[in-house]
Amino acid sequence: MANREVSFGSRKALRVHLGEAAGTELGEIIQQLLDRVEQLEKTKVDVTPIIPIDLATPSVDPNSPTT
């Protein structure tokens, strides 16, 4: 898994087009999102159902007598 980082050029373009403060803030937010995605990818686990779904939910027979 490659270490993702917002490039200098991308940060510079954000600052030029959005202004210094807004470009810097948006660049930091994007970097935080990239870091979070990387963390989630590292800790991701596959979920395997223990029992089949159709056995997990009881079926109700509308024709059966109720008590």
N, C-alpha and C positions, 0 to 999 in steps of 0.2 A: 504494500500500500504506500503510495507516494505521499510525501509531505506536501500538502497543498498550501500555497501562500499567494496572497494578492501581490502581483508584480509591481515593481516601482512605476512602470509605465501606466498601469491601470490606476494606481493611486494618484499619480501626477495628473492624468486626464480627469479624474473625478474632481481634484482640487481646481483645475483650470476651468472646467465647465460649470461646476456648482459653487465655486468659491472655496477659499481656504478652509474655513471652519466646517462647512457642510461636507465637503469632499473628504476631509480627514475623518470626520465622524462616520460617514458612510463606509469608508475604507475599513475602519476599525470594526464596524458591525459585520461587514462581509467576512473579515478575518475570523471573528468570533464564531460566525455560522460555519465556516469551513472547519474550524477546530472542533466544534460540536459534532459535525457530521463524521469527522475522523474518529472521535471518541465513540460515537454510537456504532460505527462500523467495527471497531475493535472489540466492543463488548456484545455484539449481536450474537444471539443464539437462535437456532432453529427450534420451532415449536412443533412437537409431534403429538397429536392427540393420543391419549392412552386407550380410549375406547371409541369405536365408531360413533359418529354424530347421531345416526338414527337410533342407536341404543341408549344414548345419553338422555334423550328427551322422550318421556313416556307418551305413547300414542293413546288417544281417547277414542273409544268406539261410540259413536253417537247412538247406536242401537242397543247398547247395553243398559240394563235397568240401573237406576240410581237408588241409593239407600237413604 
